[in-house]
């Protein structure tokens, strides 16, 4: 593949996932990823900080999105509505950044380092939602409980989205999962 072709980040992601699936995450270097994509090591590091970033690049934007969604929700919205609005906004942002990929999830599941990174990503979003809920007047314990429940809703919805081959949006999975949890607790 010529080095001048467009969309280097997508090419690097595709090459990385292919190599990770074939050789294991721990056994692949950034240089190998770049070479497999027909690019240079320098190009790799122009787009990604490290090989974990190929898998999780852009995830740092999710916590601010969740916090902003809660802050900008309708005045008088209840805590549950605030939380679902935040989760839907995060889902929309994430869906714009990645496509459903069982292969990506398999790579993450196969690596303790990547599972840890994914957990910390979800925890950062939960922390941001809890802080935003507190700023909207939700008590400390309730904000924490809602945010952690929201993180579980999001993870469950994300897994369903990955495995439904993109027939429904991630946001619709989030809404359905939140409704299901509400019904289970009723």
Backbone as ProteinMPNN parsed JSONL, in Angstrom:
{"seq_chain_A": "XXXXXXXXXXXXXXXXXXXXXXXXXXXXXXXXXXXXXXXXXXXXXXXXXXXXXXXXXXXXXXXXXXXXXXXXXXXXXXXXXXXXXXXXXXXXXXXXXXXXXXXXXXXXXXXXXXXXXXXXXXXXXXXXXXXXXXXXXXXXXXXXXXXXXXXXXXXXXXXXXXXXXXXXXXXXXXXXXXXXXXXXXX", "coords_chain_A": {"N_chain_A": [[0.853, -1.175, 0.0], [0.681, 2.16, -0.901], [2.544, 4.788, 0.671], [1.484, 7.334, 0.662], [-1.266, 7.268, 0.641], [-4.527, 8.303, 1.806], [-5.963, 8.791, 5.171], [-4.386, 7.759, 7.361], [-4.622, 7.199, 10.217], [-6.84, 5.391, 10.351], [-5.89, 3.304, 8.778], [-3.706, 2.514, 10.316], [-5.019, 1.664, 12.649], [-6.5, -0.522, 11.648], [-4.426, -2.194, 10.759], [-3.126, -2.634, 13.186], [-5.099, -4.009, 14.717], [-5.354, -6.317, 13.185], [-2.747, -7.421, 13.405], [-2.568, -7.657, 16.224], [-4.575, -9.542, 16.699], [-3.529, -11.721, 15.38], [-0.934, -12.145, 16.486], [-1.006, -11.478, 19.153], [-1.417, -8.89, 21.531], [0.746, -8.077, 23.191], [2.94, -8.903, 21.735], [3.431, -7.311, 19.563], [4.828, -4.519, 17.972], [4.927, -0.895, 17.747], [6.334, -0.14, 15.498], [6.054, -2.411, 13.874], [3.322, -2.302, 13.405], [3.082, 0.096, 11.947], [4.645, -0.577, 9.694], [3.133, -2.713, 8.668], [0.875, -1.332, 7.919], [1.879, 0.062, 5.849], [3.196, 2.4, 6.348], [5.329, 4.824, 8.02], [7.259, 4.569, 11.08], [7.429, 7.015, 12.283], [5.121, 8.284, 11.298], [3.226, 6.743, 12.587], [3.622, 7.562, 15.292], [2.958, 10.198, 15.016], [0.241, 10.154, 14.986], [-0.578, 8.547, 17.124], [0.031, 8.032, 20.593], [1.053, 5.704, 21.707], [0.951, 2.083, 21.35], [-1.329, 1.273, 22.706], [-2.97, 3.423, 22.414], [-3.841, 3.191, 19.823], [-5.909, 1.44, 20.054], [-7.559, 2.716, 21.921], [-7.687, 5.404, 21.269], [-8.905, 8.695, 21.462], [-10.651, 8.242, 23.526], [-10.343, 9.832, 25.727], [-11.953, 11.992, 25.392], [-14.484, 11.301, 26.213], [-15.305, 11.498, 28.983], [-15.477, 14.367, 29.442], [-17.597, 14.866, 27.632], [-19.734, 13.469, 28.806], [-19.969, 14.85, 31.246], [-20.582, 17.437, 30.326], [-23.047, 16.949, 29.062], [-24.718, 16.395, 31.221], [-24.551, 18.811, 32.586], [-25.782, 20.526, 30.747], [-28.35, 19.602, 30.505], [-31.963, 19.706, 30.592], [-33.372, 22.097, 32.849], [-34.575, 21.063, 35.974], [-34.686, 18.403, 35.32], [-34.716, 15.013, 36.351], [-32.444, 12.967, 38.334], [-32.069, 10.415, 37.08], [-32.809, 10.949, 34.416], [-30.888, 12.848, 33.793], [-28.589, 11.274, 33.891], [-29.065, 9.309, 31.88], [-29.184, 10.983, 29.648], [-26.53, 11.856, 29.573], [-25.211, 9.404, 29.113], [-26.232, 8.717, 26.598], [-25.197, 10.806, 25.05], [-22.448, 10.263, 25.305], [-22.438, 7.768, 24.076], [-23.147, 8.481, 21.45], [-20.962, 10.078, 20.722], [-18.909, 8.181, 20.906], [-19.733, 6.297, 19.047], [-19.393, 7.728, 16.732], [-16.672, 7.678, 16.587], [-15.727, 5.011, 16.59], [-16.4, 1.811, 15.108], [-18.668, -0.971, 15.456], [-16.894, -3.727, 16.648], [-16.156, -6.886, 17.027], [-13.643, -8.066, 16.851], [-11.882, -6.123, 17.86], [-12.792, -6.042, 20.511], [-12.127, -8.643, 21.251], [-9.346, -8.519, 21.189], [-8.91, -6.676, 23.264], [-9.976, -8.163, 25.402], [-8.114, -10.18, 25.517], [-5.836, -9.145, 26.643], [-4.362, -8.227, 29.634], [-3.353, -5.645, 30.15], [-4.784, -4.015, 28.357], [-7.404, -4.516, 29.194], [-7.296, -3.354, 31.702], [-6.855, -0.688, 30.963], [-9.255, -0.183, 29.619], [-11.064, -0.442, 31.731], [-10.238, 1.693, 33.359], [-10.886, 3.791, 31.7], [-13.702, 3.643, 31.653], [-14.151, 4.119, 34.36], [-13.233, 6.751, 34.595], [-15.177, 8.106, 33.115], [-17.422, 7.522, 34.7], [-16.671, 8.838, 37.075], [-16.639, 11.498, 36.165], [-19.34, 11.811, 35.517], [-20.505, 11.487, 38.056], [-19.456, 13.711, 39.43], [-20.573, 15.78, 37.888], [-23.3, 15.3, 38.333], [-23.409, 15.865, 41.072], [-22.88, 18.597, 40.966], [-25.263, 19.377, 39.899], [-26.903, 19.189, 42.02], [-27.436, 16.682, 43.072], [-27.138, 14.409, 45.723], [-24.1, 13.275, 47.367], [-23.77, 10.379, 47.803], [-25.897, 9.371, 46.241], [-25.222, 10.41, 43.714], [-22.806, 9.088, 43.193], [-23.667, 6.406, 43.233], [-25.555, 6.427, 41.111], [-23.863, 7.152, 38.952], [-22.025, 5.032, 38.862], [-23.78, 2.934, 38.372], [-24.659, 3.801, 35.927], [-22.307, 3.507, 34.453], [-22.177, 0.717, 34.384], [-24.499, 0.201, 32.917], [-23.75, 1.376, 30.513], [-21.52, -0.214, 29.733], [-22.755, -2.706, 29.397], [-24.59, -2.11, 27.374], [-22.797, -1.38, 25.377], [-21.454, -3.802, 24.856], [-23.611, -5.292, 23.834], [-24.111, -3.795, 21.525], [-21.746, -4.168, 20.088], [-21.997, -6.837, 19.401], [-24.29, -6.97, 17.859], [-23.819, -6.419, 15.287], [-24.018, -3.808, 14.383], [-26.668, -3.183, 13.755], [-28.383, -1.633, 15.222], [-28.183, 1.607, 16.747], [-25.601, 2.642, 19.025], [-26.498, 4.427, 20.94], [-29.236, 3.778, 21.036], [-29.061, 1.252, 22.142], [-28.053, 1.945, 24.645], [-30.21, 3.42, 25.725], [-32.185, 1.388, 25.772], [-31.007, -0.472, 27.512], [-30.791, 1.021, 29.868], [-33.51, 1.39, 30.375], [-34.235, -1.256, 30.771], [-32.815, -1.876, 33.127], [-34.112, -0.123, 34.88], [-36.68, -1.281, 34.809], [-36.108, -3.78, 35.934], [-35.501, -3.071, 38.55], [-37.906, -2.112, 39.41]], "CA_chain_A": [[0.0, 0.0, 0.0], [1.525, 3.354, -0.959], [2.612, 5.553, 1.903], [0.783, 8.607, 0.529], [-2.721, 7.125, 0.684], [-5.13, 9.038, 2.92], [-6.524, 8.157, 6.364], [-3.368, 6.984, 8.068], [-5.078, 6.622, 11.495], [-7.686, 4.208, 10.126], [-5.008, 2.24, 8.29], [-2.923, 2.037, 11.459], [-5.923, 0.891, 13.517], [-6.797, -1.803, 10.994], [-3.202, -3.002, 10.794], [-2.887, -3.03, 14.583], [-6.049, -5.053, 15.117], [-4.989, -7.541, 12.473], [-1.544, -7.97, 14.026], [-2.873, -8.06, 17.604], [-5.356, -10.778, 16.642], [-2.672, -12.804, 14.891], [0.276, -12.385, 17.285], [-1.186, -11.055, 20.54], [-1.112, -7.479, 21.754], [2.072, -7.906, 23.786], [3.995, -9.319, 20.807], [3.423, -6.433, 18.386], [5.392, -3.186, 18.247], [4.435, 0.228, 16.946], [7.023, -0.202, 14.208], [5.416, -3.468, 13.087], [2.009, -1.798, 12.998], [3.316, 1.069, 10.881], [5.107, -1.303, 8.519], [1.995, -3.48, 8.15], [-0.03, -0.357, 7.302], [2.564, 0.721, 4.738], [3.551, 3.739, 6.817], [6.563, 4.868, 8.8], [7.148, 4.645, 12.546], [7.19, 8.434, 12.586], [3.705, 8.532, 11.033], [2.493, 6.119, 13.695], [3.698, 8.41, 16.481], [2.292, 11.468, 14.732], [-1.183, 9.953, 15.231], [-0.849, 7.807, 18.36], [1.088, 8.128, 21.602], [1.608, 4.368, 21.872], [0.078, 1.101, 20.703], [-2.634, 1.265, 23.394], [-3.744, 4.53, 21.859], [-4.461, 2.707, 18.589], [-7.151, 0.789, 20.469], [-8.392, 3.602, 22.734], [-7.537, 6.798, 20.882], [-10.12, 9.496, 21.52], [-11.479, 7.946, 24.702], [-10.199, 10.916, 26.705], [-13.031, 12.964, 25.148], [-15.779, 10.804, 26.679], [-15.665, 12.05, 30.291], [-16.017, 15.728, 29.281], [-18.894, 14.808, 26.946], [-20.723, 13.067, 29.811], [-20.123, 15.956, 32.181], [-21.282, 18.535, 29.638], [-24.442, 16.554, 28.823], [-25.434, 16.564, 32.491], [-24.608, 20.247, 32.868], [-26.658, 21.211, 29.805], [-29.681, 18.982, 30.468], [-33.092, 20.567, 30.966], [-33.55, 22.391, 34.261], [-35.627, 20.267, 36.587], [-34.581, 16.982, 34.959], [-34.361, 14.157, 37.468], [-31.122, 12.343, 38.241], [-32.035, 9.342, 36.079], [-32.831, 11.576, 33.099], [-29.568, 13.451, 33.603], [-27.64, 10.201, 33.636], [-29.331, 8.72, 30.561], [-28.769, 11.98, 28.651], [-25.067, 11.802, 29.498], [-24.811, 8.145, 28.488], [-26.576, 8.794, 25.175], [-24.213, 11.681, 24.414], [-21.199, 9.508, 25.229], [-22.637, 6.735, 23.054], [-23.113, 9.13, 20.138], [-19.571, 10.473, 20.486], [-18.117, 6.974, 20.702], [-20.149, 5.674, 17.793], [-18.773, 8.5, 15.658], [-15.24, 7.411, 16.585], [-15.416, 3.605, 16.306], [-17.464, 0.958, 14.588], [-18.745, -2.214, 16.224], [-15.809, -4.614, 16.25], [-15.854, -8.015, 17.917], [-12.197, -8.308, 16.83], [-11.29, -5.168, 18.816], [-13.134, -6.508, 21.86], [-11.346, -9.854, 21.526], [-7.981, -8.072, 21.495], [-8.956, -6.105, 24.61], [-10.199, -9.266, 26.354], [-6.931, -11.041, 25.58], [-4.693, -8.434, 27.225], [-4.604, -7.58, 30.935], [-3.052, -4.209, 30.055], [-5.89, -3.347, 27.675], [-8.586, -4.597, 30.068], [-7.084, -2.33, 32.731], [-7.064, 0.618, 30.329], [-10.688, -0.032, 29.374], [-11.712, -0.207, 33.026], [-9.942, 3.054, 33.817], [-11.66, 4.682, 30.83], [-15.071, 3.637, 32.172], [-14.122, 4.754, 35.677], [-13.112, 8.202, 34.379], [-16.496, 8.594, 32.701], [-18.282, 7.448, 35.889], [-16.266, 9.928, 37.974], [-17.103, 12.763, 35.575], [-20.797, 11.877, 35.659], [-20.811, 11.701, 39.48], [-19.146, 15.113, 39.744], [-21.58, 16.624, 37.224], [-24.557, 15.111, 39.054], [-23.299, 16.629, 42.335], [-23.029, 20.017, 40.624], [-26.681, 19.597, 39.622], [-27.643, 19.099, 43.27], [-27.647, 15.305, 43.529], [-26.292, 14.125, 46.878], [-22.845, 12.54, 47.141], [-23.98, 8.936, 47.666], [-26.758, 9.125, 45.089], [-24.464, 10.707, 42.494], [-21.859, 7.993, 42.993], [-24.432, 5.209, 42.888], [-26.081, 6.605, 39.754], [-22.772, 7.153, 37.978], [-21.495, 3.661, 38.728], [-24.826, 2.169, 37.687], [-24.601, 4.254, 34.539], [-21.155, 2.862, 33.819], [-22.575, -0.672, 34.12], [-25.457, 0.266, 31.813], [-23.013, 1.666, 29.296], [-20.725, -1.39, 29.349], [-23.685, -3.736, 28.927], [-25.095, -1.648, 26.086], [-21.682, -1.422, 24.424], [-21.256, -5.205, 24.474], [-24.722, -5.668, 22.958], [-23.903, -3.097, 20.264], [-20.646, -4.841, 19.393], [-22.411, -8.15, 18.899], [-25.466, -6.947, 16.971], [-23.311, -6.088, 13.946], [-24.358, -2.451, 14.002], [-28.032, -3.02, 13.257], [-28.975, -0.532, 16.004], [-27.169, 2.54, 17.228], [-25.147, 2.474, 20.4], [-27.411, 5.219, 21.781], [-30.474, 3.016, 21.259], [-28.717, 0.184, 23.097], [-27.952, 2.58, 25.967], [-31.57, 3.707, 26.194], [-32.865, 0.119, 26.071], [-30.381, -1.076, 28.688], [-31.208, 1.826, 31.017], [-34.927, 1.058, 30.63], [-34.263, -2.622, 31.306], [-32.406, -1.809, 34.527], [-35.214, 0.515, 35.587], [-37.737, -2.286, 34.941], [-35.661, -4.824, 36.867], [-35.531, -2.54, 39.913], [-39.271, -1.687, 39.73]], "C_chain_A": [[0.897, 1.236, 0.0], [1.433, 4.173, 0.329], [1.773, 6.83, 1.841], [-0.725, 8.489, 0.597], [-3.3, 7.788, 1.923], [-5.557, 8.133, 4.077], [-5.551, 7.223, 7.075], [-3.874, 6.435, 9.403], [-5.935, 5.374, 11.316], [-6.851, 3.039, 9.63], [-4.193, 1.655, 9.435], [-3.781, 1.212, 12.407], [-6.203, -0.491, 12.934], [-5.589, -2.732, 11.044], [-2.934, -3.51, 12.212], [-3.815, -4.154, 14.999], [-5.732, -6.38, 14.442], [-3.773, -8.205, 13.133], [-1.793, -8.44, 15.461], [-3.624, -9.392, 17.616], [-4.47, -11.963, 16.261], [-1.551, -13.161, 15.866], [0.111, -12.096, 18.777], [-0.702, -9.636, 20.726], [0.327, -7.282, 22.222], [3.213, -8.186, 22.816], [4.097, -8.449, 19.564], [3.958, -5.062, 18.794], [4.741, -2.127, 17.365], [5.074, 0.211, 15.561], [6.408, -1.27, 13.302], [4.048, -3.017, 12.575], [2.167, -0.838, 11.822], [3.728, 0.375, 9.592], [3.953, -2.062, 7.861], [0.98, -2.558, 7.451], [0.597, 0.349, 6.106], [2.959, 2.14, 5.069], [4.849, 3.676, 7.615], [6.251, 4.904, 10.297], [6.821, 6.076, 12.963], [5.715, 8.794, 12.369], [2.85, 7.935, 12.147], [2.458, 7.07, 14.89], [3.169, 9.824, 16.247], [0.797, 11.358, 15.085], [-1.508, 9.316, 16.573], [0.337, 7.899, 19.308], [1.8, 6.788, 21.792], [0.626, 3.367, 21.276], [-1.257, 0.935, 21.424], [-3.556, 2.315, 22.799], [-4.408, 4.155, 20.536], [-5.824, 2.101, 18.916], [-8.099, 1.785, 21.126], [-8.308, 5.068, 22.359], [-8.869, 7.537, 20.858], [-10.955, 9.274, 22.761], [-11.382, 9.026, 25.773], [-11.285, 11.974, 26.531], [-14.356, 12.558, 25.785], [-16.206, 11.39, 28.02], [-16.165, 13.496, 30.177], [-17.368, 15.758, 28.58], [-19.988, 14.466, 27.948], [-21.011, 14.206, 30.78], [-20.913, 17.106, 31.56], [-22.751, 18.194, 29.402], [-25.277, 16.73, 30.087], [-25.604, 18.048, 32.787], [-25.638, 20.96, 31.988], [-28.059, 20.621, 29.712], [-30.731, 19.974, 30.963], [-33.098, 20.858, 32.465], [-34.726, 21.564, 34.797], [-35.603, 18.797, 36.203], [-34.155, 16.199, 36.192], [-33.009, 13.506, 37.265], [-31.028, 11.249, 37.182], [-31.999, 9.928, 34.669], [-31.483, 12.23, 32.776], [-28.549, 12.388, 33.203], [-27.844, 9.614, 32.241], [-28.921, 9.702, 29.459], [-27.254, 11.955, 28.475], [-24.602, 10.54, 28.783], [-25.106, 8.142, 26.984], [-25.581, 9.694, 24.445], [-22.858, 10.979, 24.273], [-21.305, 8.453, 24.13], [-22.541, 7.327, 21.655], [-21.692, 9.518, 19.77], [-18.725, 9.245, 20.154], [-18.457, 6.316, 19.367], [-19.586, 6.424, 16.593], [-17.29, 8.164, 15.51], [-14.892, 5.971, 16.211], [-16.641, 2.893, 15.757], [-17.512, -0.307, 15.435], [-17.683, -3.196, 15.731], [-15.587, -5.71, 17.28], [-14.349, -8.312, 17.957], [-11.481, -7.386, 17.819], [-11.56, -5.622, 20.238], [-12.357, -7.761, 22.225], [-9.901, -9.502, 21.873], [-7.94, -7.509, 22.912], [-9.088, -7.219, 25.646], [-8.956, -10.121, 26.532], [-5.749, -10.41, 26.316], [-5.04, -7.806, 28.57], [-4.361, -6.069, 30.896], [-4.21, -3.453, 29.41], [-7.173, -3.411, 28.489], [-8.492, -3.541, 31.163], [-7.342, -0.941, 32.159], [-8.55, 0.855, 30.072], [-11.438, 0.244, 30.669], [-11.452, 1.213, 33.519], [-10.675, 4.082, 32.972], [-13.1, 4.779, 31.339], [-15.148, 4.323, 33.537], [-14.016, 6.275, 35.551], [-14.448, 8.807, 33.966], [-17.444, 8.594, 33.9], [-17.952, 8.577, 36.863], [-16.755, 11.279, 37.457], [-18.61, 12.91, 35.727], [-21.181, 12.14, 37.112], [-20.567, 13.16, 39.864], [-20.192, 16.051, 39.125], [-22.937, 16.497, 37.906], [-24.538, 15.885, 40.376], [-23.465, 18.121, 42.065], [-24.481, 20.369, 40.301], [-27.541, 19.38, 40.864], [-27.948, 17.698, 43.757], [-26.662, 15.036, 44.663], [-25.121, 13.215, 46.531], [-23.078, 11.047, 46.88], [-24.822, 8.612, 46.444], [-26.022, 9.363, 43.775], [-23.488, 9.578, 42.181], [-22.579, 6.725, 42.557], [-24.983, 5.294, 41.466], [-24.973, 6.507, 38.707], [-22.2, 5.752, 37.785], [-22.511, 2.743, 38.068], [-24.835, 2.528, 36.205], [-23.44, 3.633, 33.784], [-21.473, 1.405, 33.49], [-23.575, -0.739, 32.964], [-24.697, 0.455, 30.504], [-22.22, 0.455, 28.818], [-21.61, -2.479, 28.773], [-24.224, -3.372, 27.549], [-24.015, -1.733, 25.013], [-21.45, -2.85, 23.943], [-22.374, -5.677, 23.545], [-24.542, -5.046, 21.574], [-22.813, -3.781, 19.439], [-21.143, -6.107, 18.711], [-23.662, -8.12, 18.023], [-25.108, -6.499, 15.555], [-23.798, -4.727, 13.45], [-25.758, -2.263, 13.462], [-28.786, -1.919, 13.992], [-27.847, 0.364, 16.48], [-26.771, 2.209, 18.661], [-26.068, 3.241, 21.348], [-28.703, 4.462, 22.046], [-30.235, 1.849, 22.206], [-28.623, 0.753, 24.516], [-29.348, 2.838, 26.523], [-32.305, 2.427, 26.585], [-32.297, -0.536, 27.327], [-30.761, -0.312, 29.947], [-32.664, 1.525, 31.381], [-35.041, -0.332, 31.25], [-33.851, -2.617, 32.771], [-33.506, -1.187, 35.382], [-36.344, -0.509, 35.847], [-37.36, -3.388, 35.928], [-35.75, -4.361, 38.318], [-36.947, -2.167, 40.343], [-40.003, -2.728, 40.565]], "O_chain_A": [[1.794, 1.338, 0.837], [0.389, 4.237, 0.978], [1.388, 7.354, 2.886], [-1.415, 9.509, 0.609], [-2.651, 7.836, 2.968], [-5.522, 6.905, 3.986], [-5.856, 6.062, 7.348], [-3.579, 5.28, 9.71], [-5.772, 4.401, 12.053], [-7.088, 1.898, 10.026], [-4.011, 0.441, 9.515], [-3.336, 0.182, 12.914], [-6.148, -1.498, 13.639], [-5.723, -3.92, 11.338], [-2.563, -4.667, 12.41], [-3.369, -5.147, 15.573], [-5.831, -7.44, 15.06], [-3.779, -9.41, 13.385], [-1.294, -9.488, 15.87], [-3.346, -10.262, 18.441], [-4.65, -13.072, 16.766], [-1.247, -14.338, 16.058], [0.987, -12.43, 19.576], [0.306, -9.23, 20.147], [1.04, -6.421, 21.708], [4.34, -7.75, 23.05], [4.782, -8.816, 18.609], [3.581, -4.52, 19.834], [4.09, -2.439, 16.368], [4.415, 0.516, 14.567], [6.258, -1.055, 12.1], [3.67, -3.319, 11.443], [1.462, -0.953, 10.82], [3.22, 0.699, 8.519], [3.816, -2.052, 6.638], [0.311, -2.97, 6.504], [-0.061, 1.138, 5.428], [3.048, 2.991, 4.183], [5.393, 2.597, 7.852], [5.139, 5.224, 10.715], [6.033, 6.306, 13.881], [5.131, 9.527, 13.167], [1.876, 8.542, 12.593], [1.391, 7.349, 15.436], [2.956, 10.566, 17.206], [0.168, 12.355, 15.44], [-2.599, 9.521, 17.107], [1.493, 7.849, 18.888], [3.01, 6.749, 22.012], [-0.418, 3.759, 20.754], [-2.23, 0.497, 20.809], [-4.766, 2.117, 22.697], [-5.427, 4.738, 20.169], [-6.773, 2.234, 18.144], [-9.31, 1.715, 20.919], [-8.828, 5.909, 23.092], [-9.846, 7.047, 20.292], [-11.879, 10.042, 23.026], [-12.254, 9.119, 26.637], [-11.512, 12.774, 27.439], [-15.263, 13.383, 25.889], [-17.372, 11.75, 28.178], [-17.193, 13.823, 30.769], [-18.207, 16.598, 28.905], [-21.048, 15.091, 27.949], [-22.168, 14.487, 31.093], [-21.801, 17.676, 32.195], [-23.613, 19.065, 29.529], [-26.424, 17.171, 30.016], [-26.681, 18.487, 33.191], [-26.293, 21.899, 32.441], [-28.874, 21.092, 28.919], [-30.422, 20.943, 31.657], [-32.854, 19.957, 33.267], [-35.743, 21.403, 34.123], [-36.413, 18.018, 36.704], [-33.332, 16.665, 36.981], [-32.482, 13.491, 36.152], [-30.03, 11.158, 36.467], [-31.243, 9.454, 33.82], [-31.004, 12.173, 31.644], [-27.749, 12.588, 32.288], [-26.876, 9.442, 31.499], [-28.367, 9.287, 28.441], [-26.755, 12.026, 27.352], [-23.703, 10.595, 27.943], [-24.317, 7.622, 26.195], [-25.165, 9.373, 23.332], [-22.201, 11.092, 23.238], [-20.373, 8.268, 23.348], [-21.919, 6.736, 20.773], [-21.262, 9.312, 18.635], [-17.918, 9.274, 19.224], [-17.575, 5.839, 18.653], [-19.331, 5.822, 15.549], [-16.715, 8.342, 14.436], [-13.863, 5.735, 15.578], [-17.773, 3.341, 15.935], [-16.519, -0.678, 16.061], [-17.588, -3.463, 14.533], [-14.913, -5.497, 18.288], [-13.836, -8.76, 18.983], [-10.578, -7.821, 18.533], [-10.664, -5.594, 21.081], [-11.966, -7.933, 23.379], [-9.303, -10.121, 22.754], [-7.032, -7.83, 23.679], [-8.384, -7.213, 26.656], [-8.765, -10.724, 27.588], [-4.758, -11.09, 26.58], [-5.918, -6.946, 28.641], [-5.084, -5.305, 31.536], [-4.576, -2.371, 29.868], [-7.955, -2.46, 28.48], [-9.49, -2.909, 31.511], [-7.98, -0.111, 32.806], [-9.05, 1.96, 30.281], [-12.348, 1.073, 30.699], [-12.357, 1.862, 34.043], [-11.05, 5.14, 33.477], [-13.651, 5.875, 31.442], [-16.113, 5.03, 33.824], [-14.644, 7.006, 36.318], [-14.808, 9.895, 34.415], [-18.188, 9.553, 34.099], [-18.857, 9.203, 37.415], [-17.231, 12.108, 38.233], [-19.107, 13.996, 36.028], [-22.087, 12.931, 37.376], [-21.389, 13.769, 40.548], [-20.637, 17.001, 39.769], [-23.652, 17.49, 38.043], [-25.541, 16.491, 40.754], [-24.112, 18.829, 42.838], [-24.881, 21.528, 40.416], [-28.769, 19.384, 40.776], [-28.648, 17.534, 44.756], [-25.488, 15.397, 44.571], [-25.147, 12.486, 45.54], [-22.636, 10.514, 45.862], [-24.506, 7.689, 45.694], [-26.185, 8.597, 42.825], [-23.363, 9.162, 41.029], [-22.149, 6.051, 41.622], [-24.886, 4.333, 40.703], [-25.142, 5.843, 37.685], [-21.925, 5.342, 36.657], [-22.141, 1.867, 37.286], [-24.999, 1.664, 35.343], [-23.57, 3.276, 32.613], [-21.082, 0.911, 32.433], [-23.499, -1.639, 32.128], [-24.969, -0.222, 29.513], [-22.241, 0.129, 27.631], [-21.258, -3.107, 27.774], [-24.305, -4.222, 26.662], [-24.291, -2.115, 23.876], [-21.268, -3.078, 22.747], [-22.111, -6.387, 22.574], [-24.792, -5.702, 20.563], [-22.956, -3.946, 18.227], [-20.755, -6.41, 17.583], [-24.056, -9.159, 17.493], [-25.986, -6.236, 14.734], [-23.97, -4.519, 12.249], [-26.02, -1.277, 12.774], [-29.723, -1.337, 13.446], [-26.701, -0.068, 16.601], [-27.523, 1.576, 19.403], [-26.382, 2.758, 22.435], [-29.217, 4.496, 23.163], [-31.116, 1.497, 22.99], [-29.063, 0.117, 25.474], [-29.628, 2.504, 27.675], [-32.975, 2.388, 27.617], [-33.05, -1.099, 28.121], [-31.026, -0.921, 30.984], [-33.006, 1.42, 32.559], [-35.852, -0.552, 32.15], [-34.482, -3.294, 33.583], [-33.796, -1.669, 36.477], [-36.885, -0.589, 36.95], [-38.212, -3.872, 36.674], [-36.037, -5.158, 39.212], [-37.176, -1.925, 41.528], [-41.165, -2.527, 40.921]]}, "name": "protein", "num_of_chains": 1, "seq": "XXXXXXXXXXXXXXXXXXXXXXXXXXXXXXXXXXXXXXXXXXXXXXXXXXXXXXXXXXXXXXXXXXXXXXXXXXXXXXXXXXXXXXXXXXXXXXXXXXXXXXXXXXXXXXXXXXXXXXXXXXXXXXXXXXXXXXXXXXXXXXXXXXXXXXXXXXXXXXXXXXXXXXXXXXXXXXXXXXXXXXXXXX"}
